[in-house]
Amino acid sequence: MSRKNGCKQCGLIKDLLQMMEQTLPSLFTDVNIPQKIAEIFAAMMDFERCVIFRIIFNPNEMKCQLIAKTPLDEHELNKVYLLEEHLDHLAVFNSGEVIHVTNPEYNPLTSYFAEIIRRKNINEILLLPVVIREQVRGIIALDAVNDQAFTAEDIYACSCFARYISITFDRDVIIESAIRDELLNPLNILSVALRKLLKVVESVLSIVKDAIERLDRFTDKQSKNRL
């Protein structure tokens, strides 16, 4: 799948890093930060569809909730589904691995929505786990339409994207943990959660900024060597 600006791997990595730098501070202010990130990533990679699901853990039945999507006119945001009804999502949840579906109309994992695949002319589907502390907490679904196909570069970028999305999921895990830890003093819940989250964000943001600087120095050196 060709990207809009056709940049090579270094440019792709820098795009991803700059997306992280741009959106990380929103972890404190934006309730639905995955939606913002999904829109930026889909536009950057020129993907037709990017959908993010959160896994809902229940003693009786596992569910998944649609928490972010692009385009906005498809699907119902926040709708909850039974995980067992989505064989592709269930496979990602059970394996914890990236699943690249070719010929999705006839693939056993995705043929349950063959009508949509034909109508949207979906050629391939990429499914990625959102992993937090070795547990799948979410799933990202991406489509390649018409004659497009996912390249190795695309899959690499999407895997990086999934790891970044896990940070936004971790925000909620941190807050949930703080609530459990501070049940005897509810007034401290938010401050404790934000302190924990701040440590995560500051650490990641520092790594991102350093990586962008290193990448700039590397690309400058490569350009000079070609002169």
Secondary structure, 3 states (H helix, E strand, C coil): CCCCCCCCHHHHHHHHHHHHHHHHHHHHCCCCHHHHHHHHHHHHHCCCEEEEEEEECCCCCCEEEEEEEECCCCCCCCCEEEHHHCHHHHHHHHHCCCEEEECCCCCCCCHHHHHHHHHHCEEEEEEEEEEECCEEEEEEEEEEECCCCCCHHHHHHHHHHHHHHHHHHHHHHHHHHHHHHCCCCHHHHHHHHHHHHHHHHHHHHHHHHHHHHHHHHHHHHHHHHHC
